[in-house]
Amino acid sequence: IHENKEAHNVFFFFFFKKEKPTLLIICLVIVKLFLKVKNIQDKVLKFSASSLFFFLLIQMMKGSFIQTRIFWIPLIIILSLVIIDKNHELQNINKTLN
């Protein structure tokens, strides 16, 4: 990769810039995020989070864009859906216990 050119995806960007620890961290975050999305119980939330997760992966293959809103907004929404699902799960447990 030349200094003034952009890599054609996030993974190659970090691989060729010799930032292997950063590449490893990104891959671990993707796996962890996938597991969180997979464990969502609510079907509507799971579909929404899965769709955004797929969009995020496609965007990561398309360009090195981690600094843009195309990366951060879907990531924040996915994490919000995971939190909402956990809150629904806790509310159901509380209703069962009471």
Secondary structure, DSSP 8 states (H G I E B T S, - for coil): --TTS--SSHHHHHHHTT-HHHHHHHHHHHHHHHHHHHT--SHHHHHHHHHHHHHHHHHHHH---TTSHHHHHHHHHHHHHHHHHHHHHHHHHHHHH-
